[in-house]
Every structure is written in structure tokens, then in C-alpha cells.
């Protein structure tokens, strides 16, 4: 059974930082593209950051310079370090694991991030 379990969300003041974690089980973790998505109320889910099996990364424009995605294949965990948080970063953040060659696509349950004073 595949599980992606996010943690690390919460309430933070503008300018603050959070580190999200997503622990995966039931997949060959090192072969998957891992991503963090977010969905704010009334908006579509959007890709925030992704990292492939080789360690290459890409980010949403609004997150460049503030967010860092990383992976620890030994711990089967992907991280999203978020700095200089803004109110517009408020959303539910979801972890995703994809392996398109075998049509596998898995999601976590989401973790709430609220940026407010």
C-alpha cells in the first residue's frame, strides 16, 4: 500500500519559515519525480516545486529564491523549505510522487499552511 504522509504545516507570520516533509512508503522512492503542489480556496491546484530522480529541480515563479525542494532517498522523504513566507502562500500543500513510465501518480492528504499576522 502506497502512503505519502505530509507534516510540518501550520500558522506562521509573514516573513517566517516552514519546512514541510513528506514521508513515502510502498514505492521505489528513488525512481519517482516528487513534487509539492498547493491549493488555495477558490483556486486551482498548482505546482510549487518538483525534483526528479537525478536531483534536478523546478519551481513556480513566485517561489524562486524563497523555496527549496530536496529529497533524501535513504529516508524516503521529500522536503520543502519555505522562507520569507507571504500571505499569498496560504494554501493546503500536497505531496506528489509520479512515475510516468509506469503510469503511477500518488498524492498525500495535504497539510495546511497559513501565513498571517
Secondary structure as GFF3:
##gff-version 3
##sequence-region A 1 117
A	DSSP	beta_strand	3	7	.	.	.	ID=ss1
A	DSSP	beta_strand	10	12	.	.	.	ID=ss2
A	DSSP	beta_strand	18	25	.	.	.	ID=ss3
A	DSSP	three_ten_helix	29	31	.	.	.	ID=ss4
A	DSSP	beta_strand	33	39	.	.	.	ID=ss5
A	DSSP	beta_strand	46	51	.	.	.	ID=ss6
A	DSSP	beta_strand	57	59	.	.	.	ID=ss7
A	DSSP	three_ten_helix	61	63	.	.	.	ID=ss8
A	DSSP	beta_strand	67	72	.	.	.	ID=ss9
A	DSSP	beta_strand	77	82	.	.	.	ID=ss10
A	DSSP	three_ten_helix	87	89	.	.	.	ID=ss11
A	DSSP	beta_strand	91	99	.	.	.	ID=ss12
A	DSSP	three_ten_helix	100	102	.	.	.	ID=ss13
A	DSSP	beta_strand	104	107	.	.	.	ID=ss14
A	DSSP	beta_strand	111	115	.	.	.	ID=ss15
###
